[in-house]
Every structure is written in C-alpha cells, then in structure tokens.
Amino acid sequence: MTLERMNMESAPLKSSLLIRPVSADCNLRCDYCFYLEKAALYPQTKTHRMSQKVLETLISQVMQHTAGPVSLAWQGGEPTLAGLDFFMQVVELEMQYARPGQIVGNALQTNGILLNEAWAEFLRLYKFLIGLSLDGPSALHDHYRRTKNQRASFGLVYPQIELLRQNMTSLSMTSLSMFWW
Ligand code: SF4
C-alpha cells in the first residue's frame, strides 16, 4: 500500500473551514458586533491581513489532506478588505492544490460595501455563495449598522443586491438585528 493511499484512507471525507483573512478589521462599526473587540488581541498592528505564506499553507494542507469535497467560508471582520487580488490568489491556489476530481466550494459573508463590477464578475465566475448582511428596511438597518464615522450604511449596501443579481451570483441575505431583537 502506498503512503499516499494510507494517508487518504485516514483522511476526512470532507472538510469545511471558516477563515477570517483580515481578522477583526472592518469598515463598519455595528452596535452588536461581537468580533471587533478581537483586534485588541493584536495591539501592535492596526491592519491585519493573512500572509501569502499562511494562505498557501492553509489551502494546500486542507486540499491535500481531505479525501473529498472542501468548503471554505470567508468571513471577517469584513473579508473583502483583503482585496480582490487576494481572492484571485485563493482560487488559483485551490486549482493548484486540488486533488484530481476534488470539488471545492467558496462562500463569502460580506457587508457588501466594497463590492463593485469586478468583484461581482469574479464571484460569479467562480460560483461563490454570497451572504450579504442587511438588517431589513433602512430605519432598522441604519440603527445598528453604521460606518466608522457613524454614517448610515443602508444606502451603501442596498444597491449591491442589484449588482449581485445582475451578475447572477448565488445570494443569501443575513439579518443580524433580527436575532438581536
Ligand atoms: S459588518 Fe460584521 S464584522 Fe463588521 S462591524 Fe458589522 S457585524 Fe462586525
């Protein structure tokens, strides 16, 4: 029996990872956020980004040590702060390290503010499942979900629904204040 076959026999049939590539960095300051305070764990750095080396190690290891499908959920903070180039690298590495026939799924949970045409096209092309955080009508949404400067964010997020729809991305809506009330 080959070493690779022995490794695969003990490998998980599928793997699901939740990844925070920008730690707690975010362009919003939602009242109910339980995660922003985690930035205090790294007081010496103001901006937190997953390095190329960590990204490649993470993807190569999960792909090569999982017998079947791999599902990666990208969350924050706000994961789009990592930049589109970062996510292009994600899919390149997934293609590079995927085992033959291995299915890979990506999900992105975002507040939507940084999305634009280039993002939407990329997300559609690689079939990301998008979770867009919107807390309902503007009065409700803006009550809790405000920018660093305490500006309302509904007007920044709502148009992104149409952008994603036009690009036929797989979209689900997440409402946090529904759970908060
Ligand atoms: S968008 Fe998410 S991570 Fe950012 S402040 Fe709001 S709840 Fe927290």
Boltz pocket constraint, residues with backbone or C-beta under 6 A from the ligand:
constraints:
  - pocket:
      binder: B
      contacts: [[A, 24], [A, 25], [A, 26], [A, 27], [A, 28], [A, 29], [A, 30], [A, 32], [A, 33], [A, 34], [A, 35], [A, 36], [A, 76], [A, 77], [A, 78], [A, 111], [A, 133]]
      max_distance: 6.0
